[in-house]
């Protein structure tokens, strides 16, 4: 029985029956539309779910790849012999490889997450150059004491990362420094044979003079002329000859003997001023000093000898009418002293034997001044270099390790 039949049986009028049929048909259409919408929604949900599963799979795949790459990177970092320490933009340690663990004396788990500025040695000095506000990006060699107290010689380089963090790479030069010391000793021993000829030549000249004047003095005594002018002149010449021999021997011992440093902290600007004053000649000497302090922990006496030798050489090369310029400054963190002159410069032939003992172009020089200057500079862990000068002559540069890194 249809709804209409049911309504007729219930004695409803025709208008009511029409409205009811219309409502029933509308309900039927709405039900079908809902069923269609539901089916579309279900298919869309299935599609979204499928795409979500696909996206999750891609994310998991990328995560696995990232884990593999990260693991590979950590494996590479742990395999290299250089210590690598990385910090974030706030200066907190985010990565430490195995070589850095050995150098620093602590496992990575005790270092990661710590402010690099609180990592300090037993003497209170920063353990890493990353602790500085803006460290120079040039390699710096220095003595290094780990958190366990082990002392090493390291060279480190600081670089900025793309994300704003920084990285410091440390290379252990302890064995290299030891071998360098041994090599220097071997070089010294090898040079002794060559020096023997130079010593004989340099000492023979004043000794011959002493012998000759001693013979004249003996003759004067035999002739009863012990107090005349000639006799006194002979005595002065003998004294001068003995003084020359003593100076040669003193310089030789200074070059040959092992040196120990007696370090104090001082400003290189004061040392430059003292060296110029000790030279005793002010005319023609220009002093160039910065407004800031150039402080070092070094042996003041030995560096004064270095400057004295360089200044005397520059003064002699420039001549009475020439110019000498001496100054100090910092190149990055490394203190430097510069001595240059307006003399004729140094020939290519002389450059090849510049720091060889007894190799000199001076008629009365011993050739030990520059050899001593280089040795005392290297004892400090520095370098004595010859550069092109702006005055036309020679320009010697004493390059000391970065502040806090003087041996």
C-alpha positions as CSV (number, residue, x, y, z in Angstrom):
1,X,0.0,0.0,0.0
2,X,1.4,3.4,-1.0
3,X,1.4,6.5,1.2
4,X,-1.5,7.8,-0.9
5,X,-3.5,4.6,-0.3
6,X,-2.8,4.9,3.3
7,X,-3.9,8.5,3.5
8,X,-7.0,7.7,1.4
9,X,-7.9,5.0,3.8
10,X,-7.5,7.5,6.6
11,X,-10.0,9.8,4.8
12,X,-7.6,12.7,4.2
13,X,-8.5,15.3,1.6
14,X,-6.7,15.5,-1.8
15,X,-4.7,18.7,-0.9
16,X,-3.2,17.1,2.1
17,X,-2.3,14.1,0.2
18,X,-0.5,16.2,-2.5
19,X,1.5,18.0,0.1
20,X,2.5,14.8,1.8
21,X,3.6,13.3,-1.5
22,X,5.6,16.3,-2.4
23,X,7.3,16.3,1.0
24,X,8.0,12.6,0.7
25,X,9.6,13.1,-2.7
26,X,11.7,16.0,-1.4
27,X,12.9,13.8,1.5
28,X,13.7,11.0,-1.0
29,X,15.8,13.5,-3.1
30,X,17.5,14.9,-0.1
31,X,18.4,11.4,1.1
32,X,19.9,10.5,-2.3
33,X,21.9,13.8,-2.4
34,X,23.2,13.1,1.1
35,X,24.1,9.6,0.1
36,X,25.9,11.1,-3.0
37,X,27.7,13.7,-0.9
38,X,28.7,11.2,1.7
39,X,30.1,9.0,-1.1
40,X,32.1,11.9,-2.5
41,X,33.3,12.8,1.0
42,X,34.3,9.2,1.6
43,X,36.2,9.0,-1.6
44,X,37.9,12.4,-0.9
45,X,38.8,11.2,2.7
46,X,40.3,8.0,1.2
47,X,42.3,10.1,-1.3
48,X,43.5,12.4,1.5
49,X,44.4,9.4,3.6
50,X,46.3,7.8,0.7
51,X,48.2,11.0,0.1
52,X,48.9,11.4,3.8
53,X,50.3,7.9,4.0
54,X,52.4,8.6,0.9
55,X,53.7,11.9,2.5
56,X,54.4,10.1,5.8
57,X,56.4,7.5,3.9
58,X,58.4,10.2,2.1
59,X,59.1,11.9,5.4
60,X,60.2,8.7,7.0
61,X,62.4,8.0,3.9
62,X,63.9,11.5,4.1
63,X,64.4,11.1,7.9
64,X,66.2,7.8,7.3
65,X,68.4,9.4,4.7
66,X,69.1,12.3,7.0
67,X,70.0,9.9,9.8
68,X,72.3,8.0,7.4
69,X,73.9,11.3,6.2
70,X,74.2,12.6,9.7
71,X,75.7,9.3,10.9
72,X,78.1,9.3,7.9
73,X,79.1,12.9,8.7
74,X,79.7,12.1,12.4
75,X,81.7,9.1,11.3
76,X,83.8,11.2,9.0
77,X,84.4,13.8,11.7
78,X,85.3,11.2,14.2
79,X,87.7,9.6,11.7
80,X,89.7,12.7,10.9
81,X,92.8,13.4,13.1
82,X,91.9,17.1,13.6
83,X,89.8,18.2,16.5
84,X,86.6,19.9,15.4
85,X,84.4,21.9,17.8
86,X,81.2,23.7,16.6
87,X,79.1,26.3,18.4
88,X,75.7,27.8,17.7
89,X,74.9,31.5,17.3
90,X,74.8,32.0,21.1
91,X,78.3,30.4,21.6
92,X,77.1,27.0,23.0
93,X,78.9,23.9,21.9
94,X,76.8,21.7,19.6
95,X,79.3,19.2,18.2
96,X,82.7,17.8,19.3
97,X,84.5,15.0,17.4
98,X,86.7,12.3,18.9
99,X,90.0,14.1,18.2
100,X,88.6,17.2,20.0
101,X,87.6,15.0,22.9
102,X,91.2,13.8,23.2
103,X,92.6,17.3,22.9
104,X,90.2,18.9,25.3
105,X,90.4,16.0,27.8
106,X,86.6,15.5,28.2
107,X,84.0,13.3,26.4
108,X,81.5,15.1,24.1
109,X,78.6,14.4,26.4
110,X,80.3,16.7,29.0
111,X,81.0,19.5,26.5
112,X,77.9,19.7,24.2
113,X,75.4,22.2,25.5
114,X,78.0,24.2,27.5
115,X,78.9,27.8,26.8
116,X,82.3,27.8,25.1
117,X,83.4,30.8,27.2
118,X,83.3,28.8,30.4
119,X,85.7,26.2,29.0
120,X,89.0,27.4,30.6
121,X,92.4,25.8,31.4
122,X,93.9,25.5,34.8
123,X,95.5,28.9,34.4
124,X,92.1,30.5,33.8
125,X,92.7,31.3,30.1
126,X,90.1,30.3,27.5
127,X,90.5,26.8,26.2
128,X,89.3,27.6,22.7
129,X,89.6,30.6,20.4
130,X,85.8,30.4,19.9
131,X,85.5,32.1,23.3
132,X,86.7,35.4,21.8
133,X,84.0,37.8,20.5
134,X,85.4,37.9,17.0
135,X,88.5,35.7,16.6
136,X,90.7,36.2,13.6
137,X,90.2,33.5,10.8
138,X,93.9,33.1,10.4
139,X,95.7,30.0,11.8
140,X,97.2,30.6,15.2
141,X,99.8,28.4,16.9
142,X,99.9,28.3,20.6
143,X,100.6,26.2,23.7
144,X,97.5,24.4,24.9
145,X,96.7,22.7,28.2
146,X,93.7,20.4,28.2
147,X,91.2,20.1,31.0
148,X,93.1,17.0,32.2
149,X,96.3,19.1,32.5
150,X,98.1,17.6,29.4
151,X,100.2,20.3,27.6
152,X,100.3,20.3,23.9
153,X,101.3,22.5,21.0
154,X,98.3,23.2,18.6
155,X,97.4,25.3,15.6
156,X,93.8,26.2,15.2
157,X,91.6,28.0,12.7
158,X,88.2,29.6,13.4
159,X,85.5,29.9,10.7
160,X,81.9,31.0,10.5
161,X,79.1,28.6,9.5
162,X,76.2,29.4,7.2
163,X,73.7,29.3,10.1
164,X,75.6,31.9,12.1
165,X,77.5,29.4,14.3
166,X,81.2,29.0,14.3
167,X,83.7,26.1,14.1
168,X,87.2,25.7,15.3
169,X,89.6,23.1,13.8
170,X,92.5,22.1,16.0
171,X,95.6,20.3,14.8
172,X,98.0,18.7,17.4
173,X,101.6,19.9,16.6
174,X,103.2,18.5,19.7
175,X,105.2,15.9,17.8
176,X,105.9,18.4,15.1
177,X,107.2,20.9,17.6
178,X,109.4,18.2,19.2
179,X,110.7,17.2,15.8
180,X,111.3,20.8,14.9
181,X,113.3,21.3,18.0
182,X,115.3,18.2,17.2
183,X,115.8,19.4,13.7
184,X,117.0,22.7,14.9
185,X,119.6,21.0,17.1
186,X,120.7,18.9,14.1
187,X,121.0,22.0,12.0
188,X,123.0,23.6,14.8
189,X,125.4,20.6,14.9
190,X,125.6,20.5,11.1
191,X,126.5,24.2,11.1
192,X,129.3,23.8,13.6
193,X,131.6,22.4,11.0
194,X,131.0,25.4,8.8
195,X,131.3,27.7,11.7
196,X,134.7,26.3,12.6
197,X,136.3,28.0,9.5
198,X,134.4,31.2,10.3
199,X,135.6,31.2,13.9
200,X,139.2,30.6,12.9
201,X,139.1,33.5,10.4
202,X,137.3,35.9,12.8
203,X,139.5,35.1,15.8
204,X,142.8,34.8,13.8
205,X,142.7,38.5,12.7
206,X,142.6,40.0,16.2
207,X,145.0,37.4,17.5
208,X,147.5,38.2,14.8
209,X,147.2,41.9,15.8
210,X,147.6,41.0,19.4
211,X,150.7,39.0,18.6
212,X,152.3,41.7,16.5
213,X,151.7,44.5,19.1
214,X,152.9,42.2,21.9
215,X,156.2,41.8,20.0
216,X,156.4,45.6,19.6
217,X,155.7,46.0,23.3
218,X,158.4,43.4,24.2
219,X,160.9,45.3,22.1
220,X,159.9,48.6,23.7
221,X,160.6,47.1,27.1
222,X,163.9,45.8,26.0
223,X,164.8,49.2,24.8
224,X,163.7,50.9,27.9
225,X,160.7,52.7,26.3
226,X,158.0,51.3,28.6
227,X,156.2,54.5,29.1
228,X,156.3,56.3,25.8
229,X,153.3,56.9,23.4
230,X,154.1,54.0,21.1
231,X,154.1,51.6,24.0
232,X,150.7,52.9,25.3
233,X,149.3,52.6,21.7
234,X,150.5,49.0,21.6
235,X,148.7,48.3,24.9
236,X,145.5,49.9,23.6
237,X,145.6,47.9,20.4
238,X,146.1,44.7,22.5
239,X,143.2,45.5,24.7
240,X,141.0,46.2,21.6
241,X,142.0,42.9,20.0
242,X,141.2,41.0,23.2
243,X,137.8,42.9,23.3
244,X,137.1,41.9,19.7
245,X,137.8,38.2,20.5
246,X,135.7,38.4,23.6
247,X,132.8,39.9,21.6
248,X,133.1,37.1,19.0
249,X,133.1,34.4,21.6
250,X,130.1,36.0,23.5
251,X,128.1,36.2,20.3
252,X,129.0,32.7,19.4
253,X,127.9,31.3,22.8
254,X,124.7,33.3,22.5
255,X,123.9,31.6,19.2
256,X,125.0,28.1,20.1
257,X,123.8,27.6,23.6
258,X,120.2,26.4,24.4
259,X,118.0,29.2,25.5
260,X,115.5,29.3,28.3
261,X,112.9,32.0,28.5
262,X,112.3,34.2,31.5
263,X,108.9,35.5,30.6
264,X,107.1,38.7,31.9
265,X,104.2,40.6,30.5
266,X,105.0,43.9,28.9
267,X,104.1,46.3,26.1
268,X,106.2,46.0,22.9
269,X,105.8,49.8,22.4
270,X,108.0,50.3,25.5
271,X,110.5,47.8,24.3
272,X,110.8,49.7,20.9
273,X,111.3,53.0,22.8
274,X,114.0,51.4,25.0
275,X,115.8,49.8,22.0
276,X,116.0,53.2,20.2
277,X,117.3,54.9,23.3
278,X,120.0,52.2,23.8
279,X,121.2,52.7,20.2
280,X,122.2,56.2,21.2
281,X,121.4,57.6,17.7
282,X,118.1,59.4,17.3
283,X,118.6,61.4,14.1
284,X,117.2,59.6,11.1
285,X,115.2,57.1,13.2
286,X,111.4,57.2,12.9
287,X,109.3,55.4,15.5
288,X,105.8,54.2,14.6
289,X,103.7,53.1,17.5
290,X,99.9,52.3,17.6
291,X,97.6,54.0,20.1
292,X,96.7,50.6,21.6
293,X,98.9,48.3,23.8
294,X,100.7,45.5,22.1
295,X,101.1,43.2,25.1
296,X,103.1,39.9,25.1
297,X,104.2,37.3,27.6
298,X,107.8,37.0,26.5
299,X,111.5,37.3,27.6
300,X,112.1,41.1,27.4
301,X,115.9,40.8,27.5
302,X,116.1,38.4,24.6
303,X,113.7,40.5,22.5
304,X,115.7,43.6,23.3
305,X,118.8,41.8,21.9
306,X,116.8,41.0,18.7
307,X,115.8,44.6,18.3
308,X,119.3,45.9,19.1
309,X,120.8,43.7,16.3
310,X,118.2,44.7,13.8
311,X,118.5,48.4,14.6
312,X,122.3,48.4,14.4
313,X,122.1,46.6,11.0
314,X,119.5,49.0,9.7
315,X,121.5,52.1,10.9
316,X,124.7,50.8,9.2
317,X,122.8,49.9,6.0
318,X,121.1,53.3,5.8
319,X,124.2,55.3,6.5
320,X,124.4,58.7,8.2
321,X,122.1,60.4,5.8
322,X,119.6,57.5,5.5
323,X,116.4,56.7,7.3
324,X,115.4,53.9,9.7
325,X,111.8,53.1,10.7
326,X,110.9,50.9,13.6
327,X,107.4,50.2,14.9
328,X,105.1,47.6,16.4
329,X,101.5,46.6,15.7
330,X,99.1,43.7,15.7
331,X,98.3,41.7,12.6
332,X,95.0,40.1,13.7
333,X,96.0,38.7,17.1
334,X,99.7,38.3,16.3
335,X,102.1,41.0,17.6
336,X,104.7,42.2,15.1
337,X,107.8,44.4,15.2
338,X,109.0,46.0,12.0
339,X,112.5,47.4,11.4
340,X,113.3,48.8,7.9
341,X,115.9,51.1,6.3
342,X,116.5,53.2,3.2
343,X,119.8,51.4,2.4
344,X,120.7,49.5,-0.7
345,X,118.7,46.4,0.3
346,X,120.0,42.8,0.3
347,X,121.1,41.0,-2.9
348,X,119.6,37.7,-3.9
349,X,123.0,36.0,-3.2
350,X,123.1,37.5,0.3
351,X,119.5,36.5,0.9
352,X,120.3,32.8,0.4
353,X,122.7,32.9,3.3
354,X,121.0,35.6,5.3
355,X,120.8,33.9,8.7
356,X,123.9,31.7,8.3
357,X,126.5,32.4,11.1
358,X,129.6,34.2,9.9
359,X,128.0,34.9,6.5
360,X,128.2,38.7,6.2
361,X,128.7,41.4,3.6
362,X,130.2,43.9,6.1
363,X,134.0,44.3,6.0
364,X,134.2,44.0,9.8
365,X,131.0,42.0,10.6
366,X,130.9,38.6,12.2
367,X,127.6,37.6,10.6
368,X,126.2,36.5,14.0
369,X,123.7,39.3,14.6
370,X,120.9,38.1,12.3
371,X,121.5,34.5,13.2
372,X,121.1,35.3,16.9
373,X,118.1,37.5,16.2
374,X,116.3,34.7,14.3
375,X,117.2,32.1,17.0
376,X,115.8,34.2,19.9
377,X,112.7,35.0,17.9
378,X,112.1,31.3,17.1
379,X,112.7,30.4,20.8
380,X,109.5,32.5,21.4
381,X,107.6,30.4,18.8
382,X,107.9,33.3,16.3
383,X,109.4,34.0,13.0
384,X,112.0,36.6,11.7
385,X,111.2,37.4,8.1
386,X,112.6,39.6,5.4
387,X,110.0,41.6,3.4
388,X,109.9,44.2,0.7
389,X,110.4,47.6,2.4
390,X,108.6,50.9,1.7
391,X,111.9,52.9,2.3
392,X,113.7,51.1,-0.5
393,X,116.0,49.0,1.7
394,X,115.6,45.9,3.8
395,X,112.5,45.4,6.0
396,X,112.7,42.8,8.8
397,X,109.5,41.7,10.6
398,X,109.5,39.9,13.9
399,X,106.3,37.9,14.0
400,X,105.3,36.6,17.4
401,X,102.5,34.2,18.2
402,X,99.0,35.5,18.8
403,X,98.5,37.0,22.2
404,X,98.4,34.4,24.8
405,X,100.3,32.0,22.6
406,X,103.9,33.0,23.1
407,X,105.9,29.9,24.0
